[in-house]
């Protein structure tokens, strides 16, 4: 295993992290614990969960798993999160989390899911930073972190607070172009940089041919090549893989064994290839998500990605209805004002795509 410093905290964490949101059998505690043990035996020491994962069941399973790691003398750091903002709510949540996890303190505690600055300012006004500072003074939290979906320069407003020691953010071979500005801001502060969705939410392993540009050899798997791509970024502290089964853990550990770092020039060449391979794919930056008609454009562009990748009309409709809980006819409310296309950094033909999606017949 390879370990990197988590920002300025003095902690060294494994470049492969264990994400606790995708257990295939959350009620089979023995299997879930076995996955955690196997990861730790392979050198993983960063374990991330959250109260909303399986309605607190992930934290409960983590509590059992961490107890087993202690019994076996396997080191770990535990990370979790809160949506709460008011002092009494945050304190109540963390006390419950400490009980579920069976630990005296949370190593990396995140203000969870900052999606826009209005969201951030509201939570800050309610006192979330004040209570977390107090909890850190009391020793219940060791490091205050943030989970951010801000992808541009707006993330600087969070980082200027000077309280955060690490950031959890989305970054992968699928969307790195639109996330680079935020990543640069994290780099500039020398913070812990934890990547979520390193496999593009499953898109990369589901479409290995599309991401063939990542491979360093023809036999390399899509998972391995996607992880190696991220590990080549020396400023990424750890990559969180959401493991479903024990075989997922084994595959990721195998990627560590075959990892040979590329030079900065070689990595830049891979990124250049990505621009050609992903032509026309919406990277989900969200800049278009301010439609005057209230159309959730990023969700529809995600469905269009499925079409580009070969899905038939039925599958595209299912993506819209089941995954995003909207109806395709909503796309037909577009008045072609052009605001979305003006905001699109990829210059996609969003208006035509919305029209085509609205025209799909069930």
Secondary structure, 3 states (H helix, E strand, C coil): CCEEECCCCCCEEECEEEECCCCCCCCCHHHHHHHHHHHHHCCCCEEECCCCCCCCHHHHHHHHHHHHHHHHCCCCEEEEEECCCCHHHHHHHHHHHHHHHCCCCEEEEEEEEECCHHHHHHHHHCCHHHHHHHHHHCCCEEEEEEEECCCCHHHHHHHCCCCCCEEEEECCCCCHHHHHHHHHHHHHCCCEEEEECCCHHHHHHHCCCCCHHHCCCCCCCHHHHHHHHHHCCCCCCEEEEECCCHHHHHHHHHHHHCCCCCCHHHHHHHHHHHHHHCCCCCCCCCCCCCCCCCCCHHHHHHHHHHHHCCCCHHHHHHHHHHHCCCCHHHHHHCCCCCHHHHHCCCCCCHHHHHHHHHHCCC
